[in-house]
């Protein structure tokens, strides 16, 4: 798997397995950041520490790149990621569309089928 392409490019398509692998990596990095904050004693009352906040902000770009490629597999624009801004409904919609539903079979306007 090309991790650089997965986290830096907004072009092309990825299947559900690559999407979940990318989400898993970002989640693991977030947990490591929380552990580092706990060890350094930089965790505040809110539960967030300096390292966690930095990692969270740095994860926005890779997460959006991941989401955009998965939206492309569903034959939709990466701008659909903005649906996550709608409280509760947006998060559920994002989970269903990107994590559960199958991508478009065959080639579409965003590239060839990643399963082909």
Helices and strands as residue ranges (DSSP letters): H 3-8, H 16-40, H 50-73, G 78-85, H 89-94, I 95-100
